[in-house]
Amino acid sequence: MLRMSRLSFTPTQTTKNKKTMALKIKPLGDRILVEPIEEQEVKKGGIIIPDSAKEKPQESKVVALGTGKTDDDGKKVPFEVKKGDKVLVSKYGGTEIKLDGKEYKILNSDDILAIIN
């Protein structure tokens, strides 16, 4: 179980004197931290779909990468994605976590299906 007390955010300064929060979480091994990209709500014919009936988003943005997978010879295998990439992930893969009011997922690299250009 992930203990929320170990995760912390540190304020950082931006160029326009606005304070932002820097994410201080590092996935381990071949895991990748992604932020789901919510689809824009489209109302057809005045019907509002409740949040519980919406499908889970499959598009995500890569936020952080782990240390990488180790092959049989002990060498590190580089990731095929990089921080900031927009990716297509398996619908029910990974572990959902909530940090500072935002939802994230920690996935194995195998749960990433494609890079979206």
N, CA and C atoms as a LAMMPS dump frame, in Angstrom:
ITEM: TIMESTEP
0
ITEM: NUMBER OF ATOMS
351
ITEM: BOX BOUNDS ff ff ff
-5.0000000000000000e+02 5.0000000000000000e+02
-5.0000000000000000e+02 5.0000000000000000e+02
-5.0000000000000000e+02 5.0000000000000000e+02
ITEM: ATOMS id mol type element x y z
1 1 1 N 0.837 -1.18 0
2 1 2 C 0 0 0
3 1 3 C 0.879 1.239 0
4 2 1 N 0.539 2.211 -0.778
5 2 2 C 1.298 3.449 -0.908
6 2 3 C 0.963 4.362 0.256
7 3 1 N 1.989 4.799 0.989
8 3 2 C 1.768 5.691 2.124
9 3 3 C 1.875 7.127 1.649
10 4 1 N 0.803 7.872 1.805
11 4 2 C 0.746 9.245 1.322
12 4 3 C 1.685 10.17 2.099
13 5 1 N 2.058 9.81 3.338
14 5 2 C 2.904 10.682 4.14
15 5 3 C 4.324 10.781 3.578
16 6 1 N 4.741 9.843 2.746
17 6 2 C 6.087 9.876 2.193
18 6 3 C 6.202 10.752 0.947
19 7 1 N 5.092 11.127 0.378
20 7 2 C 5.099 11.941 -0.822
21 7 3 C 5.059 13.4 -0.416
22 8 1 N 5.889 14.209 -1.051
23 8 2 C 5.904 15.617 -0.676
24 8 3 C 6.011 16.494 -1.91
25 9 1 N 5.577 17.706 -1.744
26 9 2 C 5.663 18.698 -2.794
27 9 3 C 6.507 19.846 -2.282
28 10 1 N 7.364 20.384 -3.126
29 10 2 C 8.211 21.49 -2.754
30 10 3 C 7.876 22.682 -3.623
31 11 1 N 7.619 23.867 -3.014
32 11 2 C 7.334 25.036 -3.845
33 11 3 C 8.571 25.453 -4.634
34 12 1 N 8.379 25.827 -5.867
35 12 2 C 9.464 26.332 -6.692
36 12 3 C 9.063 27.675 -7.265
37 13 1 N 10.012 28.471 -7.664
38 13 2 C 9.755 29.803 -8.185
39 13 3 C 9.76 29.772 -9.708
40 14 1 N 8.78 30.4 -10.334
41 14 2 C 8.763 30.505 -11.782
42 14 3 C 9.242 31.89 -12.178
43 15 1 N 9.368 32.117 -13.472
44 15 2 C 9.923 33.382 -13.939
45 15 3 C 9.004 34.573 -13.702
46 16 1 N 7.702 34.353 -13.56
47 16 2 C 6.767 35.459 -13.365
48 16 3 C 6.342 35.59 -11.9
49 17 1 N 7.186 35.133 -10.972
50 17 2 C 6.921 35.197 -9.545
51 17 3 C 5.648 34.467 -9.124
52 18 1 N 5.213 33.502 -9.899
53 18 2 C 4.102 32.65 -9.511
54 18 3 C 4.694 31.401 -8.879
55 19 1 N 4.072 30.959 -7.804
56 19 2 C 4.562 29.744 -7.162
57 19 3 C 3.865 28.537 -7.753
58 20 1 N 4.642 27.523 -8.094
59 20 2 C 4.107 26.259 -8.563
60 20 3 C 4.624 25.164 -7.646
61 21 1 N 4.057 23.989 -7.781
62 21 2 C 4.479 22.875 -6.94
63 21 3 C 5.25 21.872 -7.794
64 22 1 N 6.427 21.492 -7.325
65 22 2 C 7.238 20.495 -8.025
66 22 3 C 6.923 19.121 -7.435
67 23 1 N 6.652 18.183 -8.287
68 23 2 C 6.3 16.838 -7.864
69 23 3 C 7.562 16.09 -7.46
70 24 1 N 7.59 15.571 -6.237
71 24 2 C 8.754 14.83 -5.761
72 24 3 C 8.36 13.381 -5.531
73 25 1 N 8.188 12.653 -6.625
74 25 2 C 7.907 11.22 -6.552
75 25 3 C 8.665 10.569 -7.696
76 26 1 N 9.353 9.489 -7.403
77 26 2 C 10.162 8.799 -8.412
78 26 3 C 9.718 7.347 -8.474
79 27 1 N 9.115 6.933 -9.595
80 27 2 C 8.747 5.521 -9.743
81 27 3 C 9.994 4.636 -9.725
82 28 1 N 9.83 3.404 -9.308
83 28 2 C 10.954 2.465 -9.243
84 28 3 C 10.926 1.501 -10.419
85 29 1 N 12.087 0.988 -10.795
86 29 2 C 12.195 -0.027 -11.841
87 29 3 C 11.662 0.443 -13.176
88 30 1 N 10.829 -0.396 -13.794
89 30 2 C 10.291 -0.067 -15.124
90 30 3 C 8.917 0.595 -15.031
91 31 1 N 8.655 1.261 -13.915
92 31 2 C 7.359 1.928 -13.735
93 31 3 C 7.408 3.37 -14.22
94 32 1 N 6.226 3.857 -14.614
95 32 2 C 6.099 5.197 -15.185
96 32 3 C 4.915 5.884 -14.512
97 33 1 N 5.098 7.143 -14.103
98 33 2 C 4.022 7.936 -13.522
99 33 3 C 3.379 8.763 -14.621
100 34 1 N 2.065 8.626 -14.793
101 34 2 C 1.343 9.37 -15.828
102 34 3 C 0.178 10.119 -15.205
103 35 1 N -0.209 11.212 -15.866
104 35 2 C -1.382 11.979 -15.475
105 35 3 C -2.435 11.806 -16.557
106 36 1 N -3.595 11.205 -16.211
107 36 2 C -4.643 11.01 -17.222
108 36 3 C -5.12 12.345 -17.789
109 37 1 N -5.377 12.366 -19.098
110 37 2 C -5.895 13.55 -19.767
111 37 3 C -7.396 13.354 -19.908
112 38 1 N -8.157 14.167 -19.199
113 38 2 C -9.615 14.051 -19.234
114 38 3 C -10.139 14.548 -20.566
115 39 1 N -11.074 13.796 -21.134
116 39 2 C -11.7 14.196 -22.392
117 39 3 C -12.696 15.311 -22.113
118 40 1 N -12.874 16.183 -23.088
119 40 2 C -13.842 17.259 -22.959
120 40 3 C -15.251 16.668 -22.964
121 41 1 N -16.091 17.139 -22.041
122 41 2 C -17.461 16.631 -21.937
123 41 3 C -18.298 17.175 -23.088
124 42 1 N -18.911 16.264 -23.825
125 42 2 C -19.761 16.647 -24.951
126 42 3 C -21.193 16.254 -24.605
127 43 1 N -22.065 17.218 -24.654
128 43 2 C -23.477 16.958 -24.356
129 43 3 C -24.254 16.95 -25.666
130 44 1 N -24.81 15.806 -26.008
131 44 2 C -25.611 15.692 -27.223
132 44 3 C -27.074 15.601 -26.83
133 45 1 N -27.88 16.443 -27.418
134 45 2 C -29.314 16.395 -27.156
135 45 3 C -29.68 16.767 -25.731
136 46 1 N -28.829 17.483 -25.033
137 46 2 C -29.13 17.93 -23.681
138 46 3 C -28.951 16.87 -22.617
139 47 1 N -28.38 15.711 -22.958
140 47 2 C -28.18 14.635 -21.988
141 47 3 C -26.835 14.831 -21.3
142 48 1 N -26.86 14.852 -19.976
143 48 2 C -25.629 14.996 -19.201
144 48 3 C -25.252 13.626 -18.665
145 49 1 N -24.039 13.2 -18.965
146 49 2 C -23.56 11.893 -18.512
147 49 3 C -22.898 12.064 -17.142
148 50 1 N -23.359 11.326 -16.118
149 50 2 C -22.739 11.457 -14.791
150 50 3 C -21.307 10.916 -14.802
151 51 1 N -20.472 11.418 -13.872
152 51 2 C -19.072 11.002 -13.795
153 51 3 C -18.92 9.497 -13.617
154 52 1 N -19.834 8.879 -12.889
155 52 2 C -19.735 7.44 -12.642
156 52 3 C -19.96 6.609 -13.898
157 53 1 N -20.607 7.178 -14.914
158 53 2 C -20.893 6.437 -16.138
159 53 3 C -19.865 6.693 -17.233
160 54 1 N -18.948 7.635 -17.009
161 54 2 C -17.935 7.94 -18.023
162 54 3 C -16.87 6.857 -18.049
163 55 1 N -16.29 6.661 -19.222
164 55 2 C -15.201 5.692 -19.35
165 55 3 C -13.911 6.286 -18.798
166 56 1 N -13.037 5.417 -18.358
167 56 2 C -11.738 5.875 -17.872
168 56 3 C -10.93 6.405 -19.054
169 57 1 N -10.213 7.505 -18.858
170 57 2 C -9.419 8.038 -19.967
171 57 3 C -8.252 7.105 -20.296
172 58 1 N -7.959 6.99 -21.595
173 58 2 C -6.845 6.155 -22.011
174 58 3 C -5.647 6.99 -22.432
175 59 1 N -5.854 8.28 -22.664
176 59 2 C -4.739 9.16 -23.012
177 59 3 C -4.167 9.737 -21.736
178 60 1 N -2.839 9.757 -21.647
179 60 2 C -2.158 10.268 -20.466
180 60 3 C -0.889 11 -20.876
181 61 1 N -0.389 11.797 -19.946
182 61 2 C 0.866 12.52 -20.148
183 61 3 C 1.894 11.932 -19.187
184 62 1 N 3.088 11.598 -19.703
185 62 2 C 4.152 11.027 -18.873
186 62 3 C 4.713 12.121 -17.974
187 63 1 N 4.7 11.876 -16.652
188 63 2 C 5.164 12.855 -15.674
189 63 3 C 6.558 12.496 -15.153
190 64 1 N 6.795 11.199 -14.888
191 64 2 C 8.095 10.763 -14.358
192 64 3 C 8.368 9.326 -14.783
193 65 1 N 9.659 9.007 -14.912
194 65 2 C 10.105 7.665 -15.302
195 65 3 C 10.906 7.042 -14.172
196 66 1 N 10.822 5.712 -14.061
197 66 2 C 11.618 4.984 -13.077
198 66 3 C 13.059 4.834 -13.54
199 67 1 N 13.759 3.909 -12.928
200 67 2 C 15.17 3.689 -13.246
201 67 3 C 15.372 2.848 -14.493
202 68 1 N 14.358 2.109 -14.914
203 68 2 C 14.449 1.297 -16.126
204 68 3 C 14.473 -0.181 -15.831
205 69 1 N 14.145 -0.952 -16.845
206 69 2 C 14.119 -2.408 -16.736
207 69 3 C 15.537 -2.945 -16.906
208 70 1 N 15.835 -4.036 -16.224
209 70 2 C 17.136 -4.685 -16.347
210 70 3 C 16.953 -5.962 -17.154
211 71 1 N 17.795 -6.148 -18.193
212 71 2 C 17.678 -7.356 -19.01
213 71 3 C 18.405 -8.525 -18.346
214 72 1 N 18.454 -9.658 -19.031
215 72 2 C 19.063 -10.872 -18.47
216 72 3 C 20.562 -10.73 -18.229
217 73 1 N 21.22 -9.833 -18.977
218 73 2 C 22.665 -9.623 -18.814
219 73 3 C 22.992 -8.573 -17.766
220 74 1 N 21.96 -7.991 -17.123
221 74 2 C 22.182 -6.986 -16.096
222 74 3 C 22.295 -5.567 -16.632
223 75 1 N 22.045 -5.385 -17.923
224 75 2 C 22.12 -4.053 -18.519
225 75 3 C 20.754 -3.378 -18.451
226 76 1 N 20.777 -2.059 -18.277
227 76 2 C 19.53 -1.294 -18.243
228 76 3 C 18.977 -1.127 -19.651
229 77 1 N 17.684 -1.371 -19.809
230 77 2 C 16.994 -1.191 -21.088
231 77 3 C 16.352 0.195 -21.045
232 78 1 N 16.674 1.086 -21.976
233 78 2 C 16.103 2.437 -21.935
234 78 3 C 14.608 2.425 -22.227
235 79 1 N 13.907 3.415 -21.664
236 79 2 C 12.476 3.558 -21.914
237 79 3 C 12.246 4.007 -23.347
238 80 1 N 11.093 3.626 -23.903
239 80 2 C 10.722 4.063 -25.248
240 80 3 C 9.975 5.387 -25.211
241 81 1 N 9.599 5.832 -24.011
242 81 2 C 8.9 7.111 -23.844
243 81 3 C 9.787 8.056 -23.045
244 82 1 N 9.453 9.342 -23.102
245 82 2 C 10.191 10.327 -22.303
246 82 3 C 9.194 11.223 -21.58
247 83 1 N 9.671 11.942 -20.613
248 83 2 C 8.827 12.848 -19.839
249 83 3 C 8.163 13.854 -20.777
250 84 1 N 6.853 14.052 -20.613
251 84 2 C 6.112 14.988 -21.445
252 84 3 C 5.404 14.344 -22.619
253 85 1 N 5.732 13.08 -22.945
254 85 2 C 5.069 12.388 -24.052
255 85 3 C 3.591 12.174 -23.745
256 86 1 N 2.77 12.242 -24.787
257 86 2 C 1.352 11.916 -24.684
258 86 3 C 1.223 10.46 -25.133
259 87 1 N 0.672 9.613 -24.265
260 87 2 C 0.651 8.179 -24.529
261 87 3 C -0.758 7.606 -24.401
262 88 1 N -0.944 6.446 -25.003
263 88 2 C -2.174 5.682 -24.894
264 88 3 C -1.886 4.53 -23.939
265 89 1 N -2.675 4.431 -22.853
266 89 2 C -2.419 3.409 -21.835
267 89 3 C -3.573 2.42 -21.783
268 90 1 N -3.297 1.228 -21.251
269 90 2 C -4.365 0.244 -21.107
270 90 3 C -5.386 0.767 -20.102
271 91 1 N -6.646 0.501 -20.378
272 91 2 C -7.746 1.12 -19.635
273 91 3 C -7.719 0.817 -18.142
274 92 1 N -7.444 -0.416 -17.778
275 92 2 C -7.512 -0.79 -16.369
276 92 3 C -6.142 -1.161 -15.791
277 93 1 N -5.069 -0.801 -16.461
278 93 2 C -3.735 -1.119 -15.974
279 93 3 C -3.251 -0.102 -14.951
280 94 1 N -2.283 -0.489 -14.171
281 94 2 C -1.635 0.424 -13.243
282 94 3 C -2.363 0.609 -11.928
283 95 1 N -1.79 1.47 -11.095
284 95 2 C -2.333 1.789 -9.782
285 95 3 C -2.688 3.259 -9.74
286 96 1 N -3.936 3.562 -9.416
287 96 2 C -4.368 4.952 -9.351
288 96 3 C -3.992 5.536 -7.996
289 97 1 N -3.428 6.747 -8.01
290 97 2 C -3.098 7.458 -6.776
291 97 3 C -3.58 8.895 -6.904
292 98 1 N -3.786 9.544 -5.773
293 98 2 C -4.225 10.932 -5.761
294 98 3 C -3.222 11.719 -4.93
295 99 1 N -2.625 12.743 -5.537
296 99 2 C -1.646 13.582 -4.868
297 99 3 C -2.044 15.043 -5.012
298 100 1 N -2.196 15.724 -3.898
299 100 2 C -2.521 17.146 -3.884
300 100 3 C -3.74 17.458 -4.757
301 101 1 N -4.762 16.596 -4.688
302 101 2 C -5.997 16.813 -5.417
303 101 3 C -5.978 16.387 -6.878
304 102 1 N -4.837 15.947 -7.401
305 102 2 C -4.74 15.501 -8.789
306 102 3 C -4.643 13.978 -8.833
307 103 1 N -5.202 13.4 -9.896
308 103 2 C -5.157 11.951 -10.06
309 103 3 C -3.982 11.572 -10.956
310 104 1 N -3.262 10.535 -10.577
311 104 2 C -2.137 9.999 -11.34
312 104 3 C -2.274 8.492 -11.386
313 105 1 N -1.486 7.866 -12.264
314 105 2 C -1.4 6.411 -12.344
315 105 3 C 0.064 6.023 -12.393
316 106 1 N 0.411 4.955 -11.69
317 106 2 C 1.744 4.367 -11.805
318 106 3 C 1.564 3.078 -12.595
319 107 1 N 2.234 3.016 -13.75
320 107 2 C 2.089 1.892 -14.672
321 107 3 C 3.413 1.181 -14.877
322 108 1 N 3.345 -0.097 -15.222
323 108 2 C 4.523 -0.785 -15.752
324 108 3 C 4.701 -0.304 -17.18
325 109 1 N 5.909 -0.333 -17.687
326 109 2 C 6.152 0.125 -19.05
327 109 3 C 5.361 -0.697 -20.07
328 110 1 N 5.018 -1.933 -19.738
329 110 2 C 4.23 -2.785 -20.64
330 110 3 C 2.782 -2.314 -20.779
331 111 1 N 2.292 -1.492 -19.828
332 111 2 C 0.914 -0.989 -19.897
333 111 3 C 0.765 0.194 -20.835
334 112 1 N 1.865 0.706 -21.371
335 112 2 C 1.792 1.793 -22.36
336 112 3 C 1.701 1.157 -23.73
337 113 1 N 0.612 1.493 -24.438
338 113 2 C 0.321 0.852 -25.724
339 113 3 C 0.923 1.604 -26.907
340 114 1 N 0.962 2.956 -26.834
341 114 2 C 1.45 3.735 -27.976
342 114 3 C 1.796 5.147 -27.532
343 115 1 N 2.618 5.815 -28.336
344 115 2 C 2.913 7.232 -28.17
345 115 3 C 2.057 7.98 -29.177
346 116 1 N 1.356 9.02 -28.708
347 116 2 C 0.486 9.81 -29.584
348 116 3 C 1.247 11.057 -30.014
349 117 1 N 1.339 11.282 -31.322
350 117 2 C 2.067 12.458 -31.836
351 117 3 C 1.165 13.667 -31.882
